[in-house]
Amino acid sequence: MGRIGRLMDLPTCELHRLREIADLVTSVRLSRTRKQKLALALKNKGYIPKLLQLFQVCESAKNTEGLHLLFDIVRGILYLDKAILFEVMFSDECILGVLGCLEYDPCLAQPGRHRECLAKTAKLQEVIPVRDPELRKKIRQASGAQYIQAIIMPNPSDFEEGFLSTLDSFISSRKEEILHGLQKDEAFLPEVFEQLTNEATGGEQRCELIKFFKEFCAFSFTLPEKRDEFLQTLGKLGFLPTLEMLMGMDELQVRSAATDILSYLVEFSPTTVQEFVMQEARQSEKDTQLITEVIKQMICTPSPEFGGDNQLMEIFCALIDPEKMLATASNLEVFEFLDIFYDRYIHVLTAPLLADTSDEWHEIDNYRTAEILASVLELLSFCVERHQYHMKIYMIKKDLLRRALVLMKSKHKFLALSALRFMRKIIGLKDELYNHYITLGKLLEPVVNAVLDNRNRCNLLKSASMELFEFIRKENIQLLIVHIVENFSDVLESVTDIHTFQGLKTKYEQGKDQQKEKLNSVPSILLGETFVKEAAASQVDEVLQFSEREEKAAPVSPPSSRGSCPTCTTLTAALAAPKRGIFEIFGFPGDEDEETPPKKRARLDS
């Protein structure tokens, strides 16, 4: 080692030779052999501590040129990416000096404040109950290395693949040692949990603890061989109830960190969270549960700086996705969970929508409110797609689509588009019951109005509206085509630059001709439009009766600000046909059929 070191001559470590040292460090970057030789020479001659002594001299004398050169030198040494140098640079004796040199970037108008930031991070050690001094040293070392990695890591496109890979390995190695050491300490995690949940714990202390625990979890979950054991340990400590409590706290940083931890858990072990949510739903009648807390964080948080809406939405969708639940639960258990979700929880999600879409439209000026409503509509679209049986009942009972389409009047175009996408998702299912609900409620009218209002413009709302009509035409959804042509044909004549409506008329005429042929060939069957509408009304009415029977055993939801559903009133008034329940017509098992196997019911949503 000494012999190789002598092959790389180093300038004496003096102020007037800083330029020469900087040029030497820069010159070896493209040669693996010279980088290795320089690293050995720096280590053997104790060069780094000497450079840091020069830094103190330059900073005291406010020698700007010397400080800029030291920045280039120290960064260049870090770019050598050698573990033997990291051991020195990230030691307690050198880390602050290294950070000090990195503060004087010539490209910055003012020096950075890296030492101050690391000092704040160092306060973390005071609240973490780690008793082993060697382990505390490794935690400080890993923390400093991570911080330096964050501030010096260049654009990956500027360097070869695997740049600073040794630094990555160094940090990962330290984290594994820390994780192993902490897991050996049986008192560590219980003490962390006790401090997190103790009312006497100060706000700042809790923030530091939860940030450390977040990093601890993030790394632990990435180690497959340790993950199951770690999750079992957390389960014994009541990890998820604690996380639920932390997500409901006032401190923004605590809520944010707790949400991040839940996101990691959903990513790496979704079944753990789903099993907890299903168990919690079975055992408790309260609404203060994890799934409710996730919804409230999305729609009730007053702090727009919290962000994380997309993260929370991903968590929520993962928790209520029947396909993911079936990895560990039976069909019947999934159906049972969805019953509970639609009885107890969905009213929390739809509350903002029902509150802001009254009969008398009022403009939603608050941008944050518009964002929340757009998120709610996106989540309801997910429910429409994944919970077809349950969502259909809820949709008609609450007249939810009508309430959503009111938002197409909003001045916030993204909100109007969200409402239109919600309807597009429903129509995309090509479900006969939904189609009857739309036609009898005249729910295509807001979309037609959007086309008319934007007839001379080229914008997303007009394009999305036309795509919806084009989908109806291409898929030849006859019930909707008949409704559009017979109710809106005259007003749509003014939209002369669009061929979609002409195509709808063509499909309408073709449908009429086919109907005539059927009637002529089978004169004894009189399936007129009146019978179809009355049968649809009967189906929807039975959906409402079924949901009312279920609701008697469910907790009472907050009353809607709208009152009765006008579509449902129309449908009920139209009842005249013999009753063939929705369950019989569309294959949905009803509670009137006790012989229907529960597993068959459960497959409907999965």
N, C-alpha and C positions, 0 to 999 in steps of 0.2 A: 504494500500500500504506500509506504514511504517512498519507494523507488519510483512508482508511477507519479506520485505527487511532485517529485523533483523535476519531472519532465515538463511541468507547467510552471514557469516562473511567474511569480506574482510581484507587482510593484509594491514597494513599501507602503504601508497604510498611513499616508500623510495627506494633509489637506491639498497641497499643491499637486498631488498625483491623482486626484479624484477623476479628472477627465480621462486619464490613461486607464484607470480601473474600469470606468464605465464603458470605454471602447473595447476593452478585453472581454468583459462580460457579454457585450452585444455580439462580438465577432464569433463566438462559439455556438451560437444558437442553431445553426444548420448542420453541425457536425456532432453525431452522437458520441464519438470517441473523445473529442475535445471537451464536450460537456461533462463527461465522466471524469476526465483528468482534472478539470477546473473544480468540480465538486469535491474531489478528494483533496486537492490542494487547500481549498477554503476550510475544509473540516480539519485537516492535520495541522494547519498553522494557526488555528483559532482566530480566523480572519473576521468572522461575522461580529463577535463582540467588539473587536477593534473598530470596525466600521460604525457601530452604534455609539461608541465613545466620540467619534468624529461628529456624528449627528448632534450630540449634546452640545459640542463646541459650536457648531454652525448655527444651531437654533438660538443659543445664548447670544451669539454675536449678530444674529439676524442676517447671516450670510446666505442670501437668496440663491445665488448661483450654486454654492456648495450644497444647499438643500435640494435643489432640482437635480443635481448630479447624483446625490444619494438616493433620490427616488428612483432614478433609472437603474442604479446599481442593485438596489434591494429587489426591485421588481424583476430585474434580469436574473438574479439568483433564484428567486421563486420560480421563474420560468425554466430553470434547469430541471425542475421536477424530480429532485433526488431526495429520497427518504432520510439519508444521513444528514442532510441540511435542515429538513423540517424538524427533526428532533431538537436541533439547536434553536431555530428561529421561533418555534412555538413554545419554548420553555418559559417558565415564569420569569426568568432573568432577562429574556430578550424580546418577548412578545410586544411589550409597549414601545420599545425602541423601533421595532420593525413597523408597527402601525404608525409611529411618528414619522418615519421616512416616507411612508405611503400617503401621508397627508399633503405632501408638497409636490403635487402633480403640476408640472409646468403648464398644462392645458387648462388649469383652473384659475379663475381670477382670485379666489380666496382659498386658503388651505382648508382641507377637510377637517373633520372632528372625530376621527376614528377612535382615538384613545378615550374620548369622552363616552362614545357609544359602547365601547367594550367595558368601560368602568360601570356603566349602568347594567350591562349584562352580568357583570361580576357580582352584582347585588343578589343575583339569583342564587348564588352559592349560600348565602346567608339564610335563606328560607327553605332550602332543600335539606331534608334530614339525612344527610350522608355522613356517616361517622368515620369511615375509612379514609385517612389522609391521602393515601396513594390514589384512591378512586376519585377523590375531589380534585387532585392534580390532573388526572386524565380528563375529567369533565372540563376543567379550565382550558386544557390543551385543545380538546376537540372543539370547544366553543370558539377559541381564537382562530383555529384553522378554518372553521366554517365561515367565520366573518371575513377573513382574508380572501378565501376562495370567492366569496360573493363580490368583493370589490375589485379583484384583479382579473377575474375571468373575462377574456376578450370575446369578441364575436367569433363563434366557432368556424365561420366561413373563412376567417383570416388565417387559420392555422390548420395543420394536418389533423386527421382524425386521431382521437385518443390524446389530444393535448391536455397536459396536466392530469393524466390518468393516475400517476403515482400519488398525487395529492388526494384524488378521490379515494384511492385505496387506503391512504394513511388515515383519512377521516373515518372511513367505514370500519377500519381495524380498531380505531379508538372507540367507536360507538359499540362495537361488539364486545370489547373488553368492559365497557361501562355497563352495558346491558347484563352481561354475565355476572358482574360484581353486584349489581343492584338486585338481581333475582336471587342471589345467594343470601342477601340480607332479608330475612323473613319479616323484619319489622318495618322495612322501608315503605312498601306500598300501603300497608294499613295506616301508617302515620301520615302519608300524603293524603289519603282519602279522609282521614279524620280532620286534618287541617282544612281541606277543601270544603267540607260540609259544616264545620264548626262556625257558629254565628259570631264567635269572638275573633275569628281571623279577619285581619284588616283587608280592605279592598285591594291595596297595592300588593300585599303579600299573596292574596288569592290569585291575582292576575299573574304574578311571577310563577306561582306553583302550577297553574293550569297551562301556562306556556311551556314550562319544562315538561309537564306530563304529556302535552300534545306532541312534542318532539320525541319523547320517549316512546309513545304509541306509534308514531309515524314510522320510526325505524324498526320497532319490534314487529309490526305487521308485515314488513318487507322480508322477514326471515322465515321462509316456509317451515324450516325444521323446528323453529321455536314458537311458531304462531299458536298452534293448538294449546300447548302448555300455558302460554301467556294468557290466552283467552279463558282457559279454565281458572287460572288464578284471579283474573279480573271478575269472572262470574261469581266466585266465592265472596268477593269483597263488595258485591252489589254495585258493579260498575255502571250498568245502564240506568238504574234508578238515580244514581248520583249525577250522571250526565244529564238526565231529564231535569233534575233540580237546578243544575248549573245553567242550562239553557233558558231557564225562567228568571234568572237573576237580572238585576238592574244594570250591573257593570257591562258595558258594551264589549270590552275586551274578553271578559269571561264568557259571554254568550258566543262571541265569534270563535274563540278557541274550542269551546265545547262542541260547536257545530262542525268545526274542522275534524275533531276527533270522531264524531258520529259519521262524518263523510268517509273517513279512512275505514271505519269498521264496516260500513255498507259496501265499500269497494272490495275489501279483502275477505270479509265474512258476512255476507248479507243474511245468511240463514240465522246467524246469532241474533241479529236485530229483529228479524221477522218472527222468530220463535218467541222472543220476549214480548213483542207487540201483540201477538195472538194470545199469549198467556195472560197478558195484562187486560186485554179486552174481555176475556172469559171471566176473570176473577174480580173485576171491579166495575161498578156502575158509575164511577165518576168520570167526568170529562177531562180531568187534569192528568192526561197521560201523554206518553212520548209522541204519539202520532198527532195529538191535538197541539202539543207544544211546537212541533215542526210547522203546522199550519199557521199558528199564531205568529211565529217568527216571520212568516212570509207576508201576512196580511195585516198585522197589528203593530209591527215595530215602527216607532216614530222616527227612527234614525236612518235617513237615506244613506249616510256614510257607512252603515253596517254592511251594505252590499250583500253578496252571497245569495241573492234570490235564485239564481240558476242552480247554485249548489244545493239549496234547500229543496228546490223543485225536483232535482235528481234524487235526493234522499227520499222525498215523499213518494215519488213514482216507484222507487225500488221497494218501498214498504207495502204498497198496495197492488203490486203486480202479481196477478194470479199465476203466471207462468213461472216466475221465480219462486213463489211459495211452494209450488208443487214439487220442488226439489227435495223438500223435507216433510211436507204435509200431505195428507190425503185430500181427495176431491171434496169430501164432505167437510173437512176442517176448513178448507179454503172458502167454501160456500158459507159456512157458519161465520167466518171472519167478515166476509163481505156483508152479510146480514147485519152484523154489529156495526160495521163501518157506516152503512146507509141509515141505520137507526140513530146512531149517537154522534157521529163525527162529521158527516158531509155538510150538515147545516152550518158548522163553523167555517168551512171552506166557501160556501155560497153566500154567507151573510153579507159581504160587501156588495155582491152583485144584486141581491134582493133589496138591499137598502138604497142603492143608487139608481134603480131603474123603475121608478114609480110611474103611474099612469101619466102624471104631468111631468114631462121631460124637463130636467134642469141641466144646464151645461156643467160638466166636470172641469173646473178650471185648474185644480191642483194636479200637477204633473205626477206626483207620487201616487195619488189615488188612481190616476189613469194607469200607471205601471202595475199597481196591485191588481186592478180589474183585468188587465191583459194577462197577468200571471194566472189568475183564477180561471179565465177562459181556456188557457192552454192546459191546465190540469184537468178541467172538465172534459176537454177533448180527449185527453188520455183515458179518462173514465168511460167515455162513450165507446172508445175502441176496445178497451180491455174488460169492461164490466157491462156487457151488452144487456144482459137480463135485468140486473138491478138498476142500471142507469136509465133504462127505458121507462121503468115504472116511475122513478124519481122525476125524470124529465117531464112526463105528461102531467104528473100530479102537481108539480110546481110551475108548470107552463114555462119552463126554464129557457127554451129557445126564444120565445117572445121577449123575455126579459133581456136576454143577451143582445138581440137585434136592435133594441132601443139604442144601444151604444154606437150603432152605425151613424148616429147623428153627431157624434162627438167631433170637436174640432181637432182632437188628437188623432191623426190619421192611423197611427199604429194601433190604437184601441179599436177604431172602426174596422180595421183589417182583422184584428183578433176575433171580433164578433163574426165577421164573414167566414173566417177559417173554421170557427166552431160549427157554423151551419154546413160548411163544405164537408167537414168530417162526418156529420150526421148523414148527409145525402150520399156520401161516398160508401156508406154501408149498404145502400140499395135495399133498405128494410121497408117492407110494405106498411108496417104500422107507423113508422116515422113519416113515411110519405103521406099517409092519410092525415096524420097529425098536422103536417105542414099545409096541406091543401085546405083542410077544413078550417084551420086557423088563419088562412090567407097570409102565411108567414114569409112568402116570397116577395111581398109588396115592398119591404124596406130595401131589398136587393134591386128590384126594378127601379125604385126611386133613386138609388145610388147611380145606376146607369144613366137615368134621365138627367140627374143633376150634373153629371160629368160627361155628357154626350159630346161636348166640344173640347174636351181636355184629354190629355194622354197621361194618366197617372196609375199608380198601383191599385187603387180602389176600383177603378173602372176595369182594369185588366183582370183583377181577381174575380170581379162580378161576372165578367164575360166568360171566364174560364169555368165558373160554376154552371152557367147556362150551356156552355159547350159540352161539359161532361154529361149533363142531362140528355143532350141531343145524341151524343155518341153512344151512350149506354142505353139509349131508347127507353128511358123510364117513363112509360106511357101515362101513368097517373099524374106526374108532374108536368109532362108535356101538354096534356089536355088542360090542366089548370092554368098554365101560362098562356096558351093560345086563347082560351075562352075568356080569360079575365084581363089580360094585359096586351092583347094583340093590337088594339087601336093606339094606345099610348106609345107602344114600341115602334110604330111605323115611322116616328120622327128620327129614330136612330138608323140613318140611311147607310152609314159606312160599315155596318156590321152585318155579315151574312149569316150569323148564327141563328137569328130569329126567323129568317126565311127557311133555314134548315129545320127549325122546330115546327113550322107550319107544314112543311113537307112530311115530316114524321107524323104529325097530327092527322093529315089526310090519309096517309098510309094506314095508320091505326084504325081510322074509321072504316076504311075499305075492308080491312081484315075482320073487323067486328061484324060488318054486314055479311061477309061470307060465312062466318061461323053461325050467325043467326039463321041464315038461309039454309045451311046444311043441317042444323039441329034446331028446328023450330020449336021443339017442346021445351027447350031450356031458355028461359028468359032472364038472362043475367044483365040487366040494364044498369046504367050508372047509378040510379037511385038505390038499387039493391046493394051495390058495392059500398056506397057511402054509408048506408044504414048499417051494413055489416061491420064496417070499420068503426062506426060510432059505438056499436055494441061491444067490440073488442076493447076499445079504449075505456069504456065504462067498467068493464070487468077488471081491467088493470087497476082502476081507481078503487073499486070495491076490495080487491085483493090487498092493495097497499093500506087501505083504511083498517082492514082486519089486522094487518101486521102492526099498525101504528098503535093499536090499543095496548099492546104489551110493551111498547117502546117508550123511552123517556120523551117528554114533551119538548119539541123544538121551539125556538123563538118564533112568534107569529110573523108571517110575511107582511111587508108594508103594502102589499098590493091587493090582498083579498082573494076572492075566488078566481079561478082560471077561466077566462072567457072562452077559450077553445074547448075546455072540458064542458062548460055550460052548453055550448052549441052542440057538442057531441051527445050529451045526455038528452037534450031536447029532441035530437033526431032519432032516438031509439024507436024502431018500429019493427025491425026484422026479428026473426026467431033467434034466440041467444045461442051462439056458438062461441064459447069463451075463447079469449086470446090464447089460452094454454092449449086448447084443442086445435085451433087453426094453424098456429105457428109452431106447434110442438113443444111449447113451454109447459112443464108440469105445474099444475096448480095445487093449492092445498085442498081442493075439493077431491083430488085424486089421491087417496091415501095409499093406493097400490103402487104409485110411482116410486121407483127405487131412489133413495137419496143421492146415490152416486151419479145417477143420470142428471139430476138437478145440478150437481156440482160441476159437471162438465160444461154447462152452458156458458159460464164466465171464463173458464180456463181454456 
